[in-house]
Amino acid sequence: MLRAEQAWSQSELAARLGVSRQTVNAIETGRFDPSLELAFKLARVFGLLIEEIFEPENE
C-alpha cells in the first residue's frame, strides 16, 4: 500500500489531499472510487501516474 510505504497515517494522507480520513479509508477498502480530480491529487502526492495507482475494472 502506497500510504504505508510512506509511513503516513490515513489522517496525514487525508490532510495532504484535502479530504476526510473516512474518504481515504473508503478508497483503500474499495468502497469508494475517487473522482478524477482526487485521483490526480493522489498521483501527485505519491509522484506517480494515475495508471500506476488505479487499474481499470475488467470488462
CNS distance restraints for C-alpha pairs under 8 A (distance, minus, plus):
assign (resid   1 and name CA) (resid   5 and name CA) 6.37 0.50 0.50
assign (resid   2 and name CA) (resid   6 and name CA) 6.60 0.50 0.50
assign (resid   2 and name CA) (resid  46 and name CA) 7.54 0.50 0.50
assign (resid   3 and name CA) (resid   7 and name CA) 6.37 0.50 0.50
assign (resid   3 and name CA) (resid   8 and name CA) 5.56 0.50 0.50
assign (resid   3 and name CA) (resid   9 and name CA) 7.28 0.50 0.50
assign (resid   3 and name CA) (resid  10 and name CA) 7.62 0.50 0.50
assign (resid   3 and name CA) (resid  13 and name CA) 7.21 0.50 0.50
assign (resid   4 and name CA) (resid   8 and name CA) 5.98 0.50 0.50
assign (resid   4 and name CA) (resid   9 and name CA) 7.55 0.50 0.50
assign (resid   8 and name CA) (resid  12 and name CA) 5.79 0.50 0.50
assign (resid   8 and name CA) (resid  13 and name CA) 6.31 0.50 0.50
assign (resid   9 and name CA) (resid  13 and name CA) 6.38 0.50 0.50
assign (resid  10 and name CA) (resid  14 and name CA) 6.02 0.50 0.50
assign (resid  10 and name CA) (resid  21 and name CA) 5.58 0.50 0.50
assign (resid  10 and name CA) (resid  24 and name CA) 6.20 0.50 0.50
assign (resid  10 and name CA) (resid  25 and name CA) 6.93 0.50 0.50
assign (resid  11 and name CA) (resid  15 and name CA) 6.17 0.50 0.50
assign (resid  11 and name CA) (resid  20 and name CA) 7.38 0.50 0.50
assign (resid  11 and name CA) (resid  21 and name CA) 4.98 0.50 0.50
assign (resid  12 and name CA) (resid  16 and name CA) 6.37 0.50 0.50
assign (resid  13 and name CA) (resid  17 and name CA) 6.24 0.50 0.50
assign (resid  13 and name CA) (resid  21 and name CA) 7.81 0.50 0.50
assign (resid  13 and name CA) (resid  24 and name CA) 7.43 0.50 0.50
assign (resid  14 and name CA) (resid  18 and name CA) 5.83 0.50 0.50
assign (resid  14 and name CA) (resid  19 and name CA) 4.99 0.50 0.50
assign (resid  14 and name CA) (resid  20 and name CA) 5.46 0.50 0.50
assign (resid  14 and name CA) (resid  21 and name CA) 5.25 0.50 0.50
assign (resid  14 and name CA) (resid  23 and name CA) 7.58 0.50 0.50
assign (resid  14 and name CA) (resid  24 and name CA) 6.12 0.50 0.50
assign (resid  15 and name CA) (resid  19 and name CA) 6.37 0.50 0.50
assign (resid  15 and name CA) (resid  20 and name CA) 7.40 0.50 0.50
assign (resid  16 and name CA) (resid  45 and name CA) 7.40 0.50 0.50
assign (resid  17 and name CA) (resid  38 and name CA) 7.54 0.50 0.50
assign (resid  17 and name CA) (resid  41 and name CA) 6.41 0.50 0.50
assign (resid  17 and name CA) (resid  42 and name CA) 7.01 0.50 0.50
assign (resid  17 and name CA) (resid  45 and name CA) 7.72 0.50 0.50
assign (resid  19 and name CA) (resid  23 and name CA) 6.41 0.50 0.50
assign (resid  19 and name CA) (resid  24 and name CA) 7.51 0.50 0.50
assign (resid  20 and name CA) (resid  24 and name CA) 6.76 0.50 0.50
assign (resid  21 and name CA) (resid  25 and name CA) 6.26 0.50 0.50
assign (resid  22 and name CA) (resid  26 and name CA) 6.09 0.50 0.50
assign (resid  23 and name CA) (resid  27 and name CA) 6.22 0.50 0.50
assign (resid  23 and name CA) (resid  32 and name CA) 7.59 0.50 0.50
assign (resid  24 and name CA) (resid  28 and name CA) 6.19 0.50 0.50
assign (resid  25 and name CA) (resid  29 and name CA) 6.16 0.50 0.50
assign (resid  26 and name CA) (resid  30 and name CA) 6.05 0.50 0.50
assign (resid  26 and name CA) (resid  31 and name CA) 4.95 0.50 0.50
assign (resid  26 and name CA) (resid  32 and name CA) 5.20 0.50 0.50
assign (resid  27 and name CA) (resid  31 and name CA) 6.09 0.50 0.50
assign (resid  27 and name CA) (resid  32 and name CA) 4.93 0.50 0.50
assign (resid  27 and name CA) (resid  33 and name CA) 6.16 0.50 0.50
assign (resid  27 and name CA) (resid  34 and name CA) 6.86 0.50 0.50
assign (resid  34 and name CA) (resid  38 and name CA) 5.68 0.50 0.50
assign (resid  34 and name CA) (resid  39 and name CA) 5.88 0.50 0.50
assign (resid  35 and name CA) (resid  39 and name CA) 6.11 0.50 0.50
assign (resid  36 and name CA) (resid  40 and name CA) 6.24 0.50 0.50
assign (resid  37 and name CA) (resid  41 and name CA) 6.37 0.50 0.50
assign (resid  38 and name CA) (resid  42 and name CA) 6.16 0.50 0.50
assign (resid  39 and name CA) (resid  43 and name CA) 6.26 0.50 0.50
assign (resid  39 and name CA) (resid  50 and name CA) 6.54 0.50 0.50
assign (resid  40 and name CA) (resid  44 and name CA) 6.20 0.50 0.50
assign (resid  40 and name CA) (resid  50 and name CA) 6.43 0.50 0.50
assign (resid  41 and name CA) (resid  45 and name CA) 6.12 0.50 0.50
assign (resid  42 and name CA) (resid  46 and name CA) 6.34 0.50 0.50
assign (resid  42 and name CA) (resid  50 and name CA) 7.83 0.50 0.50
assign (resid  43 and name CA) (resid  47 and name CA) 5.77 0.50 0.50
assign (resid  43 and name CA) (resid  48 and name CA) 4.88 0.50 0.50
assign (resid  43 and name CA) (resid  49 and name CA) 5.51 0.50 0.50
assign (resid  43 and name CA) (resid  50 and name CA) 5.39 0.50 0.50
assign (resid  43 and name CA) (resid  53 and name CA) 7.12 0.50 0.50
assign (resid  44 and name CA) (resid  48 and name CA) 6.35 0.50 0.50
assign (resid  44 and name CA) (resid  49 and name CA) 7.76 0.50 0.50
assign (resid  48 and name CA) (resid  52 and name CA) 6.24 0.50 0.50
assign (resid  48 and name CA) (resid  53 and name CA) 7.32 0.50 0.50
assign (resid  49 and name CA) (resid  53 and name CA) 6.93 0.50 0.50
assign (resid  50 and name CA) (resid  54 and name CA) 6.02 0.50 0.50
assign (resid  51 and name CA) (resid  55 and name CA) 6.28 0.50 0.50
